[in-house]
Amino acid sequence: MTGYWQDLETAEKIGDRQGQAKAFGNLGNTFKSLKNFPNAIRCCEAHLEITRELNDKLGEGRACYNLGNVHHAVGKMALTTNDVSQQVNSQSRTTYTLSCSGVL
């Protein structure tokens, strides 16, 4: 994961928004794999925000897909732990639904 943080830092230093988007996407997927869902969601949302800023439709689709995967994983965890409120709040789920459907 250190490499992704370095990628993000470098992209930020040189003003590479596309590089920042990719780094956030990679970090989001890594946090999801580690079951760190709040950070995964933050990174995926940052990825989505940047791709929209750049009008990158392919990147936006990837960001929505990744964000959906995180929410799906949270739901699966909720079935086994019955504690989804500590994993992610309902507002974040609503934001995901609205932003990926083009409402926001």
C-alpha positions as CSV (number, residue, x, y, z in Angstrom):
1,M,0.0,0.0,0.0
2,T,3.0,2.3,0.5
3,G,3.5,2.5,-3.2
4,Y,-0.1,3.8,-3.8
5,W,0.4,6.5,-1.2
6,Q,3.6,7.5,-2.9
7,D,1.8,7.5,-6.3
8,L,-0.8,9.8,-4.8
9,E,1.8,12.1,-3.2
10,T,3.7,12.4,-6.5
11,A,0.6,13.0,-8.5
12,E,-0.5,15.7,-6.1
13,K,3.0,17.4,-6.3
14,I,2.9,17.6,-10.1
15,G,-0.8,18.4,-10.4
16,D,-1.6,15.2,-12.2
17,R,-5.3,14.8,-11.5
18,Q,-5.6,11.6,-13.6
19,G,-2.8,10.1,-11.5
20,Q,-4.5,11.1,-8.4
21,A,-7.7,9.5,-9.5
22,K,-5.9,6.2,-10.2
23,A,-4.1,6.3,-6.9
24,F,-7.3,6.8,-5.0
25,G,-8.9,4.0,-6.9
26,N,-6.0,1.7,-6.1
27,L,-6.1,2.7,-2.4
28,G,-9.8,2.2,-2.3
29,N,-9.5,-1.4,-3.6
30,T,-6.7,-2.1,-1.2
31,F,-8.6,-0.8,1.8
32,K,-11.6,-2.9,0.7
33,S,-9.4,-6.0,0.6
34,L,-8.3,-5.2,4.2
35,K,-11.9,-4.7,5.2
36,N,-11.3,-1.1,6.1
37,F,-14.5,0.0,4.6
38,P,-14.7,3.6,5.8
39,N,-11.3,4.4,4.2
40,A,-12.2,2.4,1.1
41,I,-15.3,4.5,0.6
42,R,-13.4,7.8,1.1
43,C,-10.9,6.8,-1.5
44,C,-13.5,5.6,-4.0
45,E,-15.5,8.8,-3.5
46,A,-12.3,10.8,-4.1
47,H,-11.7,8.7,-7.3
48,L,-15.3,9.4,-8.4
49,E,-15.0,13.1,-7.7
50,I,-11.8,13.6,-9.7
51,T,-13.0,11.5,-12.7
52,R,-16.2,13.7,-12.9
53,E,-14.0,16.8,-12.7
54,L,-12.0,15.5,-15.6
55,N,-15.1,14.3,-17.5
56,D,-13.5,10.9,-17.7
57,K,-16.5,8.6,-18.3
58,L,-14.5,5.4,-18.3
59,G,-12.9,6.4,-15.0
60,E,-16.2,7.4,-13.6
61,G,-17.6,4.0,-14.4
62,R,-14.7,2.3,-12.7
63,A,-15.1,4.5,-9.7
64,C,-18.8,3.7,-9.4
65,Y,-18.1,0.0,-9.9
66,N,-15.4,0.0,-7.1
67,L,-17.6,2.0,-4.8
68,G,-20.5,-0.5,-5.4
69,N,-18.1,-3.3,-4.6
70,V,-17.2,-1.7,-1.3
71,H,-20.9,-1.3,-0.4
72,H,-21.6,-4.8,-1.4
73,A,-18.8,-6.1,0.8
74,V,-20.1,-4.0,3.7
75,G,-23.5,-5.6,3.2
76,K,-22.0,-9.0,3.2
77,M,-20.2,-8.2,6.4
78,A,-23.5,-6.9,7.9
79,L,-25.1,-10.3,7.3
80,T,-22.4,-12.0,9.3
81,T,-21.8,-9.3,12.0
82,N,-25.1,-7.6,12.1
83,D,-23.3,-4.3,12.7
84,V,-23.3,-2.4,9.4
85,S,-23.7,1.0,11.2
86,Q,-20.1,0.8,12.5
87,Q,-18.8,-0.1,9.0
88,V,-20.5,2.7,7.0
89,N,-23.3,5.1,7.7
90,S,-26.5,5.2,5.7
91,Q,-25.8,8.7,4.4
92,S,-22.7,7.3,2.5
93,R,-24.9,4.7,0.9
94,T,-27.4,7.3,-0.2
95,T,-24.6,9.5,-1.6
96,Y,-23.2,6.5,-3.5
97,T,-26.6,5.7,-5.0
98,L,-27.3,9.3,-6.0
99,S,-23.9,10.0,-7.3
100,C,-23.5,6.9,-9.4
101,S,-27.0,7.3,-10.9
102,G,-26.1,10.8,-12.0
103,V,-28.4,12.6,-9.6
104,L,-25.5,14.4,-7.8
